Amino acid sequence: MTISIFDLFTIGIGPSSSHCVGPMRAAARFLESMRREACFDQVQRIEVRLYGSLALTGRGHGTGRAILLGLEGETPEEVEPSNVPRRAARIAETGRLLLGATRPITFNVECDLLFLQNERLPYHANGMQFVAWDGRGAVLDKRRYYSVGGGFITEQLSADGPCETSNSAVPFDFTTAAELIGTARSRNMTISEVVMENEKTWRTEQEVRDRLLKIWDVMQQSVRRGCETEGILPGGLQLKRRAGRLYQELSSRPERALRDPLTVLDWVNVYALAVAEENASGGRVVTAPTNGAAGIVPAVLHYYDRFYLTASEEGVIRFLLTAGAIGLLYKENASISGAEVGCQGEVGVACSMAAGALT
């Protein structure tokens, strides 16, 4: 297994990791490519083509807005979610885009951001192509990327060739649950300890712990905002946000838990719903492993933190390491992409991650 759990647990914005987080990262990577190819200063026009699922549902998922801000140099981790609609509207209205936050270029949203609903690129349903031209119409750079679930992106390196792969070496390589459990047993280690050793391939143990606690902090903020916010969710269905009302009901009648032990499950549902509504509103959430399933791992981890007498910071870290290991197995052997396996697929992955981690 040659990817990090921090490729699964990433901080991003809603409503979709495949359709929003991944495309924003692809746009940022295209900026890097243009700078690497030393053509950034000559770019006068950029065209973005969206294929397959990105074209079919991208407007509702905010794919276009994510790409526009990605071309302006934003990342899912740092962008301010509340400013995204306003900034995208400004680009559409003025026909000007600040490339890489430094160079203004002409950008016609109707002509330069194309949703090709009847076309699909090979290898994955979420395909996109970026092309940069100079002032004379010559192509300066051209790249194809795929958003393959959970905010992951890969690049198609040639017109008919496969996508890029990772060759990082880790001390305890595993591609199946049997291999992971076998390694843990033979080394007398827990699953979380195995994953920690692998993560130390890329960063120090303290850095791993700090990043996991940052992930946990963002999860808690998502729950908090979801429980404090009321109103109507974006989109045409006019759905009311429910988490805030349910939170108030549970908080006002704490004695119910003494009569009905299943009340604890009401709390778990509120935690999950709060994150799901934050995601649907375009707020900041953690892909766990995707935005579509982002409420499940935080909800179960909140259950551990709030209802376990022995809960601790160390337990939170072990929880996330173990959940990450399970998510990596799905990423390796099946898929976490809703475009490939449906929303139930990504939700099922998240349920497995949370259940295994709590156990």
Helices and strands as residue ranges (DSSP letters): G 5-7, E 10-13, I 17-21, H 22-36, G 40-42, E 45-51, H 52-61, H 63-71, G 81-83, H 84-94, E 96-99, E 103-106, H 109-112, E 113-116, E 127-133, E 139-147, E 153-156, H 177-187, H 191-199, H 205-228, H 243-252, H 256-259, H 263-280, E 284-287, H 296-307, H 313-333, H 338-358
